[in-house]
Amino acid sequence: MQLPAFGEAGQARLRSARVLVAGCGALGTVVCEQLARAGVGTLTIIDRDVVERSNLQRQTLFTEVDAARGVPKAEAAKARLAQVNGEIIVRAFVDDLVSANALRYTRECDLLVDCLDNFETRYLLNDCAVAQGLPLVYGGAVGFRGMAAALLPITGADRGGAVSWNVGQSTPCLRCIAPDAPLPGEVETCESSGVLASAVGIAASIEAALALRLLAESPLILPARLVRFDLARLDFTSSSIAGARDEDCPCCAAHRFASLERQTGAGGEGNCRVLCGRNAVELRIAGALAEAELERIAVRLAAQGMVVRDRVGATTTLTVRFHGSAHDIRQFALDDVRSAPGTSEIPAELDGWSGSVALTVLAAERATFAIITGTTDPERARALFARVVGL
Ligand SMILES: [Zn+2]
């Protein structure tokens, strides 16, 4: 309240604000914590991943206990934020943002914050921002470098609302700045080149600062600039993006929302994701599962071995241990499977797998996922899932 551009009115605006944080990894945890501590009234967090030990270097809301339990990031973040600020509402969804649900998730929010790790979903979030005239805070970090910018689509100018800007303050959209998504493998990712926690922290802090200023300032005096930094060269720069809109942009000029219109129907490409660097495949199974169906799966899994059942927030996880192994399935070595007694229970689909083998069913409020560890072959993962779970 003592900050000149904020004041009591600004703090009140933060309290009534509804912010969507897309992705709750390294960027998302830092953004969520800062917005929660600042008193942003409603935070909606969407993330489909579970906490892993390797995340703890940079994902500041999570602990070793979360990693050991394999808690979904959205639920772990919600639980932690409830301890940080009990006066705000945190909505956690273990889900991925896809064309079928993106408008539903973004519609009820005043501001979107991009804490994602892939261009495909970034374009989808950008489509949602432009289609609905919502402000989008963009950010990214890899290695020692990072960047962030606030994007105010022209479609939302002069419309009032929680964040208010005029045509002159409109900025390019993400497609104006980066018209083509790089192909997988073309860009450095955190998986391929690592990331310094400080670089993520700085990028996320800039994102949080942009979000708080957009929400609290009235009138808006935030300059339209893209901030870049490199902690290897200790170089910080920013460049103006005012007036840099592409007049022929398919998204913010022609209103063609390619990512929103892309179908992600059942059985399609969008329902399977190879988790590179983790030797795992994730399958998006269906919408929410009924308790009875979950029970049926638990019984079926129990026939394969020991089932570990866990519940955090609105999400239940079922993890199977095969007969003959005392190890938790997360550390389940393939050699143990083969040499253990009762190996007749082990599915034939396990042949040709590598490292540890695991199967976890993640049943959340609006979506269900299976994470199959031990392969990067989607067909192999699907076969194991069909054999063991039978959905
Ligand atoms: Zn554009």
Residues whose N, C-alpha, C, O or C-beta is under 5 A from the ligand:
A	BS01	ZN	P172 C173 R175 C176 C249 C251 C252
